[in-house]
Amino acid sequence: MIVSHSSLYSVPALTMLSLLLSRGFCQAVTEVNRRSYPTVASFIRTYTTTSPTCGGTYDDEASVVSPSQLKAMLSNRNVQLFDVRNPDEYQGGHIPQAVNLPLDTVEESLKLPPESFKQKFEVKAPGKDDDNIVFNCRTGVRSGEALAIAHQMGFHRARHLKGGYVAWVEQEGN
């Protein structure tokens, strides 16, 4: 029996292509590129929980805050609001009580010891069990990315402002 060299690899090649295109693989590559894992268990734990599509954002009701909900939280002083835009965008206008925490610093900032976080940002460090952590940006895209980072770090009750600063200004003014 003569077997073509290329036919030996067609099934594994199709399987590999399927894996490459799968959401899980995309998330794994993204995550491995973003951080290193101290243990295999923590890597596996990341991909056994639900998460958004690769490159997507969290938009389910449990993960978002509307401008009116945020207004109530601000009135009650029951919010830890982090604006993940760049400092120049933040200086151009931001929601009252928001602390500037640029997206590219979210992970390292959330890893800071509480004393260091307070010294750097002049606010209490958020806790992993806090249910009043809210991220915002201009339109909700970067805050969704910050939320994904926070959720992967164990801040599972954190949320983000749907529509971002643009929606806030439209509904609540500056």
Summary of the structure (lengths in Angstrom):
residues: 174
radius of gyration: 20.1
end to end distance: 77.3
largest distance: 79.3
contacts: 467
relative contact order: 0.15
helix: 52%
strand: 9%
